[in-house]
Amino acid sequence: MRTFTEARDWARFHDPKSLALALVGEVGELAELLQWLQHDEQATAVREQPLNGRLAEEMSDVLLYLLRLADVVGVDLAQAAADKLEANERRFPPVCPSERGASQGVGAPIRSVTPRRRGRARIVGRPARTASA
C-alpha cells in the first residue's frame, strides 16, 4: 500500500485524521449495502451476486484504508489483533452450554455483560418478573 501511495504522490494527503475519516466513509458504504436487508434474507443475499461482489469491493476499501492508517501511525496490525484477541480471551471466558441455557430460562433474570471502554466489564441485570395473583 505504501508503494502504491508513494508512486502517486498521495502521501501528503494521508495524515491520520484524513485516513480515519476516509475509513469511516467506506464503513458507511459497507453498512449501506446491508442496511435494509431483512434478518431472514441476510444469510443467502450476502452470498449472491451482485451484492456479494459489492460487499467484497467495500470490504477491500475498508481494509486498504485501515492498512494505510496503521502504516502511517506505526501500528503493527497483526500484533495488535493478536494482543486484542488474547485480552478478550481473558476478559470474556468461554461459557459452557449448561450455563448458557440456565441463564436464559423462563423467569430467569435478564443479565448481560456490557463491555466498558476502560476497566472491567460490568454485569447488567434486572430482576425477573413475578406473576401477579
TILUM-834746 format. One record per atom (N, C-alpha, C, CB): residue number from 0; atom name; y, x, z. Coordinates in Angstrom, 2 decimals, decimal comma, m for minus. Glycine has a CB too. Layout:
// TILUM-834746
NUM  CA  Y  X  Z
...
// end
This chain:
// TILUM-834746
0  N  m1,18  0,83  0,00
0  CA  0,00  0,00  0,00
0  C  1,25  0,87  0,00
0  CB  0,00  m0,94  1,21
1  N  1,21  1,94  0,76
1  CA  2,36  2,85  0,82
1  C  2,64  3,46  m0,56
1  CB  2,11  3,97  1,84
2  N  1,60  3,88  m1,26
2  CA  1,75  4,46  m2,60
2  C  2,35  3,44  m3,56
2  CB  0,40  4,96  m3,14
3  N  1,87  2,22  m3,51
3  CA  2,38  1,14  m4,36
3  C  3,88  0,92  m4,09
3  CB  1,60  m0,18  m4,10
4  N  4,25  0,90  m2,82
4  CA  5,64  0,67  m2,43
4  C  6,53  1,83  m2,86
4  CB  5,75  0,48  m0,92
5  N  6,08  3,05  m2,63
5  CA  6,88  4,22  m2,99
5  C  7,07  4,33  m4,49
5  CB  6,24  5,48  m2,46
6  N  6,06  3,99  m5,27
6  CA  6,16  4,07  m6,73
6  C  7,22  3,12  m7,28
6  CB  4,80  3,76  m7,38
7  N  7,56  2,09  m6,53
7  CA  8,54  1,10  m6,97
7  C  9,87  1,24  m6,23
7  CB  7,98  m0,29  m6,78
8  N  9,99  2,24  m5,37
8  CA  11,19  2,47  m4,58
8  C  11,56  1,25  m3,73
8  CB  12,35  2,84  m5,49
9  N  10,55  0,62  m3,14
9  CA  10,78  m0,55  m2,31
9  C  10,87  m0,23  m0,83
9  CB  9,68  m1,55  m2,53
10  N  10,60  1,01  m0,45
10  CA  10,58  1,37  0,98
10  C  11,91  1,04  1,66
10  CB  10,27  2,86  1,14
11  N  13,00  1,14  0,94
11  CA  14,31  0,85  1,54
11  C  14,45  m0,61  1,95
11  CB  15,43  1,21  0,57
12  N  13,64  m1,49  1,38
12  CA  13,68  m2,91  1,72
12  C  12,64  m3,27  2,79
12  CB  13,45  m3,75  0,47
13  N  11,81  m2,32  3,16
13  CA  10,69  m2,60  4,05
13  C  10,95  m2,16  5,48
13  CB  9,44  m1,94  3,53
14  N  11,98  m2,72  6,09
14  CA  12,21  m2,49  7,51
14  C  11,33  m3,49  8,27
14  CB  13,74  m2,64  7,89
15  N  11,06  m3,22  9,55
15  CA  10,14  m4,10  10,29
15  C  10,54  m5,58  10,28
15  CB  10,06  m3,63  11,71
16  N  11,81  m5,88  10,48
16  CA  12,22  m7,28  10,52
16  C  11,99  m7,96  9,17
16  CB  13,70  m7,40  10,92
17  N  12,37  m7,32  8,09
17  CA  12,18  m7,92  6,76
17  C  10,71  m8,14  6,46
17  CB  12,81  m7,03  5,68
18  N  9,88  m7,19  6,83
18  CA  8,43  m7,34  6,60
18  C  7,85  m8,46  7,46
18  CB  7,70  m6,03  6,90
19  N  8,30  m8,56  8,71
19  CA  7,80  m9,63  9,59
19  C  8,21  m11,00  9,05
19  CB  8,33  m9,44  11,02
20  N  9,43  m11,12  8,57
20  CA  9,89  m12,40  8,02
20  C  9,13  m12,75  6,75
20  CB  11,39  m12,35  7,74
21  N  8,88  m11,75  5,90
21  CA  8,10  m12,00  4,69
21  C  6,67  m12,41  5,05
21  CB  8,08  m10,74  3,79
22  N  6,12  m11,78  6,08
22  CA  4,78  m12,12  6,55
22  C  4,73  m13,57  7,03
22  CB  4,34  m11,17  7,69
23  N  5,71  m13,98  7,80
23  CA  5,77  m15,36  8,28
23  C  5,88  m16,33  7,11
23  CB  6,97  m15,55  9,24
24  N  6,66  m15,98  6,10
24  CA  6,78  m16,83  4,92
24  C  5,45  m17,01  4,22
24  CB  7,78  m16,25  3,95
25  N  4,69  m15,94  4,12
25  CA  3,37  m16,02  3,47
25  C  2,39  m16,83  4,31
25  CB  2,81  m14,61  3,21
26  N  2,46  m16,69  5,63
26  CA  1,61  m17,50  6,51
26  C  1,96  m18,98  6,33
26  CB  1,77  m17,07  8,00
27  N  3,24  m19,27  6,17
27  CA  3,66  m20,64  5,92
27  C  3,09  m21,18  4,62
27  CB  5,17  m20,72  5,88
28  N  3,07  m20,36  3,58
28  CA  2,49  m20,78  2,30
28  C  0,99  m21,03  2,44
28  CB  2,75  m19,72  1,22
29  N  0,32  m20,22  3,24
29  CA  m1,10  m20,42  3,51
29  C  m1,32  m21,73  4,26
29  CB  m1,67  m19,23  4,31
30  N  m0,53  m21,96  5,29
30  CA  m0,66  m23,18  6,08
30  C  m0,38  m24,42  5,24
30  CB  0,28  m23,14  7,28
31  N  0,55  m24,31  4,33
31  CA  0,90  m25,45  3,48
31  C  m0,29  m25,93  2,65
31  CB  2,06  m25,09  2,56
32  N  m1,13  m25,00  2,24
32  CA  m2,31  m25,37  1,46
32  C  m3,30  m26,21  2,27
32  CB  m3,02  m24,12  0,94
33  N  m3,29  m26,05  3,57
33  CA  m4,25  m26,73  4,44
33  C  m3,64  m27,92  5,17
33  CB  m4,81  m25,76  5,44
34  N  m2,34  m28,04  5,12
34  CA  m1,61  m28,97  5,96
34  C  m2,10  m30,41  5,89
34  CB  m0,18  m28,94  5,59
35  N  m2,37  m30,94  4,73
35  CA  m2,68  m32,36  4,60
35  C  m4,16  m32,65  4,39
35  CB  m1,90  m32,94  3,48
36  N  m5,00  m31,64  4,51
36  CA  m6,44  m31,88  4,39
36  C  m6,93  m32,66  5,61
36  CB  m7,22  m30,54  4,25
37  N  m7,73  m33,67  5,36
37  CA  m8,34  m34,42  6,45
37  C  m9,44  m33,56  7,07
37  CB  m8,91  m35,78  5,95
38  N  m9,67  m33,75  8,35
38  CA  m10,65  m32,93  9,07
38  C  m12,02  m32,96  8,39
38  CB  m10,77  m33,41  10,51
39  N  m12,47  m34,13  7,98
39  CA  m13,82  m34,26  7,42
39  C  m13,95  m33,68  6,01
39  CB  m14,22  m35,70  7,39
40  N  m12,85  m33,40  5,33
40  CA  m12,93  m32,85  3,98
40  C  m12,67  m31,34  3,92
40  CB  m11,94  m33,56  3,09
41  N  m12,26  m30,76  5,02
41  CA  m11,89  m29,35  5,03
41  C  m13,04  m28,43  4,66
41  CB  m11,37  m28,98  6,38
42  N  m14,20  m28,64  5,24
42  CA  m15,33  m27,72  5,05
42  C  m15,69  m27,54  3,59
42  CB  m16,54  m28,22  5,81
43  N  m15,64  m28,60  2,81
43  CA  m16,00  m28,49  1,39
43  C  m14,80  m28,11  0,54
43  CB  m16,60  m29,80  0,88
44  N  m13,63  m28,67  0,84
44  CA  m12,45  m28,45  m0,01
44  C  m12,04  m26,98  m0,06
44  CB  m11,29  m29,28  0,50
45  N  m12,14  m26,28  1,05
45  CA  m11,68  m24,89  1,08
45  C  m12,59  m23,95  0,29
45  CB  m11,59  m24,42  2,52
46  N  m13,79  m24,39  m0,03
46  CA  m14,73  m23,55  m0,77
46  C  m14,73  m23,84  m2,27
46  CB  m16,13  m23,74  m0,23
47  N  m14,00  m24,87  m2,67
47  CA  m13,99  m25,26  m4,08
47  C  m12,69  m24,83  m4,75
47  CB  m14,17  m26,78  m4,22
48  N  m12,77  m24,64  m6,07
48  CA  m11,58  m24,32  m6,85
48  C  m10,82  m25,60  m7,15
48  CB  m11,96  m23,58  m8,17
49  N  m9,55  m25,57  m7,27
49  CA  m8,69  m24,40  m7,28
49  C  m8,23  m23,96  m5,88
49  CB  m7,49  m24,68  m8,12
50  N  m8,50  m24,77  m4,85
50  CA  m7,99  m24,45  m3,51
50  C  m8,49  m23,10  m3,01
50  CB  m8,39  m25,54  m2,53
51  N  m9,75  m22,79  m3,21
51  CA  m10,29  m21,52  m2,72
51  C  m9,55  m20,33  m3,34
51  CB  m11,78  m21,42  m3,03
52  N  m9,26  m20,40  m4,61
52  CA  m8,52  m19,33  m5,27
52  C  m7,10  m19,19  m4,73
52  CB  m8,47  m19,56  m6,76
53  N  m6,46  m20,32  m4,47
53  CA  m5,10  m20,28  m3,93
53  C  m5,11  m19,75  m2,49
53  CB  m4,46  m21,68  m3,97
54  N  m6,13  m20,13  m1,72
54  CA  m6,26  m19,59  m0,36
54  C  m6,44  m18,07  m0,40
54  CB  m7,45  m20,24  0,37
55  N  m7,29  m17,61  m1,31
55  CA  m7,52  m16,17  m1,43
55  C  m6,22  m15,43  m1,77
55  CB  m8,58  m15,88  m2,52
56  N  m5,43  m16,01  m2,65
56  CA  m4,17  m15,38  m3,04
56  C  m3,20  m15,30  m1,86
56  CB  m3,52  m16,15  m4,20
57  N  m3,06  m16,40  m1,13
57  CA  m2,14  m16,39  0,02
57  C  m2,64  m15,51  1,15
57  CB  m1,93  m17,82  0,53
58  N  m3,95  m15,51  1,39
58  CA  m4,51  m14,63  2,42
58  C  m4,29  m13,17  2,05
58  CB  m6,01  m14,91  2,61
59  N  m4,40  m12,86  0,78
59  CA  m4,15  m11,49  0,32
59  C  m2,70  m11,11  0,57
59  CB  m4,49  m11,34  m1,17
60  N  m1,77  m12,02  0,29
60  CA  m0,35  m11,74  0,56
60  C  m0,13  m11,48  2,05
60  CB  0,52  m12,92  0,09
61  N  m0,73  m12,31  2,90
61  CA  m0,60  m12,13  4,35
61  C  m1,15  m10,76  4,76
61  CB  m1,35  m13,26  5,11
62  N  m2,33  m10,44  4,27
62  CA  m2,96  m9,16  4,62
62  C  m2,10  m7,97  4,17
62  CB  m4,35  m9,07  4,00
63  N  m1,60  m8,03  2,95
63  CA  m0,82  m6,90  2,43
63  C  0,48  m6,71  3,21
63  CB  m0,51  m7,11  0,95
64  N  1,17  m7,80  3,54
64  CA  2,38  m7,66  4,35
64  C  2,05  m7,14  5,74
64  CB  3,13  m9,01  4,45
65  N  0,94  m7,59  6,32
65  CA  0,54  m7,12  7,64
65  C  0,21  m5,62  7,61
65  CB  m0,66  m7,92  8,16
66  N  m0,52  m5,20  6,58
66  CA  m0,84  m3,78  6,44
66  C  0,42  m2,93  6,27
66  CB  m1,78  m3,56  5,25
67  N  1,35  m3,42  5,48
67  CA  2,59  m2,68  5,25
67  C  3,41  m2,60  6,54
67  CB  3,43  m3,34  4,13
68  N  3,50  m3,70  7,27
68  CA  4,23  m3,71  8,53
68  C  3,59  m2,73  9,52
68  CB  4,27  m5,13  9,13
69  N  2,28  m2,74  9,61
69  CA  1,58  m1,82  10,51
69  C  1,87  m0,37  10,13
69  CB  0,06  m2,07  10,48
70  N  1,90  m0,09  8,84
70  CA  2,19  1,26  8,37
70  C  3,61  1,68  8,75
70  CB  2,00  1,35  6,85
71  N  4,56  0,79  8,55
71  CA  5,96  1,10  8,83
71  C  6,21  1,34  10,32
71  CB  6,86  m0,03  8,33
72  N  5,55  0,56  11,18
72  CA  5,78  0,72  12,63
72  C  4,79  1,66  13,30
72  CB  5,73  m0,64  13,30
73  N  3,84  2,19  12,54
73  CA  2,91  3,17  13,08
73  C  1,81  2,60  13,95
73  CB  3,65  4,16  13,86
74  N  1,30  1,43  13,57
74  CA  0,19  0,82  14,32
74  C  m1,10  0,99  13,53
74  CB  0,47  m0,68  14,60
75  N  m2,13  1,50  14,19
75  CA  m3,46  1,59  13,60
75  C  m4,12  0,23  13,83
75  CB  m4,31  2,78  14,23
76  N  m4,13  m0,61  12,80
76  CA  m4,64  m1,98  12,95
76  C  m6,10  m2,03  13,34
76  CB  m4,43  m2,74  11,67
77  N  m6,91  m1,15  12,79
77  CA  m8,33  m1,15  13,13
77  C  m8,52  m0,88  14,62
77  CB  m9,10  m0,10  12,30
78  N  m7,79  0,09  15,15
78  CA  m7,89  0,41  16,57
78  C  m7,30  m0,70  17,43
78  CB  m7,19  1,74  16,88
79  N  m6,16  m1,24  17,00
79  CA  m5,52  m2,33  17,76
79  C  m6,44  m3,55  17,82
79  CB  m4,17  m2,71  17,11
80  N  m7,10  m3,88  16,71
80  CA  m8,01  m5,03  16,69
80  C  m9,22  m4,77  17,58
80  CB  m8,47  m5,33  15,25
81  N  m9,77  m3,56  17,54
81  CA  m10,91  m3,22  18,40
81  C  m10,51  m3,31  19,87
81  CB  m11,43  m1,80  18,07
82  N  m9,33  m2,80  20,21
82  CA  m8,84  m2,88  21,59
82  C  m8,66  m4,33  22,03
82  CB  m7,52  m2,11  21,73
83  N  m8,12  m5,16  21,13
83  CA  m7,89  m6,57  21,45
83  C  m9,20  m7,31  21,67
83  CB  m7,08  m7,25  20,34
84  N  m10,19  m7,06  20,81
84  CA  m11,50  m7,70  20,98
84  C  m12,14  m7,30  22,31
84  CB  m12,43  m7,33  19,83
85  N  m12,01  m6,03  22,66
85  CA  m12,56  m5,55  23,93
85  C  m11,86  m6,22  25,11
85  CB  m12,42  m4,01  24,04
86  N  m10,54  m6,34  25,04
86  CA  m9,79  m7,02  26,11
86  C  m10,18  m8,49  26,19
86  CB  m8,26  m6,88  25,86
87  N  m10,36  m9,14  25,05
87  CA  m10,75  m10,56  25,04
87  C  m12,16  m10,75  25,59
87  CB  m10,66  m11,12  23,63
88  N  m13,05  m9,80  25,36
88  CA  m14,40  m9,87  25,93
88  C  m14,34  m9,90  27,45
88  CB  m15,25  m8,67  25,45
89  N  m13,46  m9,08  28,02
89  CA  m13,31  m9,05  29,48
89  C  m12,60  m10,31  29,98
89  CB  m12,53  m7,80  29,91
90  N  m11,62  m10,75  29,24
90  CA  m10,79  m11,88  29,66
90  C  m11,50  m13,23  29,51
90  CB  m9,51  m11,90  28,87
91  N  m12,30  m13,37  28,47
91  CA  m12,98  m14,62  28,18
91  C  m14,48  m14,38  28,05
91  CB  m12,42  m15,27  26,88
92  N  m15,19  m14,28  29,18
92  CA  m16,63  m14,02  29,10
92  C  m17,35  m15,19  28,43
92  CB  m17,22  m13,78  30,52
93  N  m18,51  m14,92  27,82
93  CA  m19,27  m15,99  27,17
93  C  m19,63  m17,08  28,17
93  CB  m20,54  m15,43  26,50
94  N  m19,72  m18,30  27,68
94  CA  m20,10  m19,45  28,50
94  C  m21,53  m19,80  28,14
94  CB  m19,14  m20,67  28,30
95  N  m22,39  m19,93  29,15
95  CA  m23,77  m20,30  28,84
95  C  m23,81  m21,79  28,51
95  CB  m24,72  m19,97  30,04
96  N  m24,75  m22,22  27,66
96  CA  m24,81  m23,63  27,23
96  C  m24,87  m24,62  28,37
96  CB  m26,00  m23,83  26,35
97  N  m25,58  m24,29  29,46
97  CA  m25,68  m25,24  30,58
97  C  m24,32  m25,45  31,25
97  CB  m26,71  m24,75  31,61
98  N  m23,51  m24,41  31,34
98  CA  m22,18  m24,55  31,92
98  C  m21,27  m25,36  31,00
98  CB  m21,56  m23,17  32,19
99  N  m21,40  m25,15  29,69
99  CA  m20,57  m25,85  28,73
99  C  m20,82  m27,35  28,81
99  CB  m20,84  m25,34  27,30
100  N  m22,08  m27,76  28,86
100  CA  m22,41  m29,18  28,92
100  C  m22,01  m29,82  30,23
100  CB  m23,89  m29,38  28,70
101  N  m22,21  m29,11  31,33
101  CA  m21,91  m29,67  32,64
101  C  m20,42  m29,94  32,80
101  CB  m22,39  m28,74  33,74
102  N  m19,60  m29,10  32,22
102  CA  m18,16  m29,26  32,41
102  C  m17,58  m30,35  31,53
102  CB  m17,46  m27,96  32,14
103  N  m18,37  m30,89  30,59
103  CA  m17,84  m31,90  29,70
103  C  m18,54  m33,24  29,83
103  CB  m17,93  m31,42  28,28
104  N  m19,23  m33,43  30,94
104  CA  m19,93  m34,70  31,15
104  C  m18,95  m35,84  31,40
104  CB  m20,90  m34,58  32,31
105  N  m19,46  m37,06  31,32
105  CA  m18,64  m38,24  31,56
105  C  m18,16  m38,22  33,00
105  CB  m19,43  m39,54  31,26
106  N  m16,89  m38,43  33,19
106  CA  m16,32  m38,44  34,53
106  C  m16,01  m37,07  35,09
106  CB  m17,24  m39,14  35,45
107  N  m16,37  m36,01  34,35
107  CA  m16,08  m34,66  34,83
107  C  m14,59  m34,38  34,68
107  CB  m16,92  m33,61  34,05
108  N  m14,05  m33,55  35,55
108  CA  m12,64  m33,20  35,40
108  C  m12,40  m32,52  34,06
108  CB  m12,18  m32,29  36,55
109  N  m11,25  m32,78  33,49
109  CA  m10,88  m32,11  32,25
109  C  m10,27  m30,78  32,63
109  CB  m9,88  m32,98  31,39
110  N  m10,90  m29,72  32,18
110  CA  m10,44  m28,37  32,51
110  C  m10,39  m27,55  31,25
110  CB  m11,35  m27,70  33,58
111  N  m9,42  m26,70  31,18
111  CA  m9,35  m25,79  30,05
111  C  m8,74  m24,48  30,53
111  CB  m8,53  m26,39  28,87
112  N  m9,01  m23,43  29,79
112  CA  m8,41  m22,14  30,10
112  C  m7,24  m21,97  29,16
112  CB  m9,44  m20,97  29,95
113  N  m6,07  m21,80  29,74
113  CA  m4,86  m21,64  28,95
113  C  m4,45  m20,18  29,00
113  CB  m3,72  m22,56  29,46
114  N  m4,49  m19,49  27,85
114  CA  m4,08  m18,09  27,86
114  C  m2,59  m17,96  28,17
114  CB  m4,40  m17,42  26,50
115  N  m2,24  m16,94  28,87
115  CA  m0,83  m16,65  29,15
115  C  m0,42  m15,45  28,33
115  CB  m0,59  m16,41  30,66
116  N  0,88  m15,33  28,12
116  CA  1,37  m14,17  27,38
116  C  1,09  m12,88  28,15
116  CB  2,88  m14,32  27,11
117  N  1,28  m12,92  29,45
117  CA  1,04  m11,73  30,26
117  C  0,20  m12,14  31,46
117  CB  2,38  m11,07  30,72
118  N  m0,56  m11,23  31,95
118  CA  m1,34  m11,51  33,15
118  C  m2,63  m12,23  32,84
118  CB  m0,52  m12,31  34,11
119  N  m3,11  m12,96  33,83
119  CA  m4,39  m13,64  33,71
119  C  m4,25  m15,02  33,09
119  CB  m5,05  m13,76  35,07
120  N  m5,36  m15,49  32,55
120  CA  m5,39  m16,87  32,07
120  C  m5,36  m17,78  33,28
120  CB  m6,67  m17,15  31,18
121  N  m4,80  m18,96  33,12
121  CA  m4,80  m19,91  34,23
121  C  m5,65  m21,11  33,84
121  CB  m3,35  m20,34  34,59
122  N  m6,29  m21,69  34,83
122  CA  m7,14  m22,85  34,57
122  C  m6,30  m24,09  34,84
122  CB  m8,43  m22,84  35,47
123  N  m6,29  m24,95  33,85
123  CA  m5,52  m26,19  33,94
123  C  m6,51  m27,32  34,06
123  CB  m4,58  m26,38  32,71
124  N  m6,30  m28,21  34,98
124  CA  m7,22  m29,33  35,12
124  C  m6,53  m30,54  35,69
124  CB  m8,39  m28,95  35,99
125  N  m7,18  m31,65  35,57
125  CA  m6,70  m32,86  36,21
125  C  m7,91  m33,55  36,81
125  CB  m5,93  m33,80  35,21
126  N  m7,71  m34,31  37,87
126  CA  m8,86  m34,97  38,48
126  C  m9,48  m35,98  37,53
126  CB  m8,45  m35,65  39,79
127  N  m10,77  m36,18  37,68
127  CA  m11,46  m37,18  36,85
127  C  m10,97  m38,56  37,23
127  CB  m13,00  m37,08  37,01
128  N  m10,95  m39,46  36,26
128  CA  m10,56  m40,84  36,53
128  C  m11,67  m41,53  37,31
128  CB  m10,27  m41,61  35,21
129  N  m11,27  m42,34  38,25
129  CA  m12,26  m43,10  39,02
129  C  m12,22  m44,55  38,56
129  CB  m12,00  m43,00  40,55
130  N  m13,37  m45,19  38,60
130  CA  m13,45  m46,59  38,18
130  C  m12,78  m47,47  39,22
130  CB  m14,92  m47,03  37,97
131  N  m12,03  m48,46  38,74
131  CA  m11,37  m49,41  39,65
131  C  m12,36  m50,49  40,05
131  CB  m10,12  m50,05  38,99
132  N  m12,23  m51,01  41,27
132  CA  m13,15  m52,05  41,76
132  C  m12,78  m53,41  41,27
132  CB  m13,19  m52,05  43,26
// end
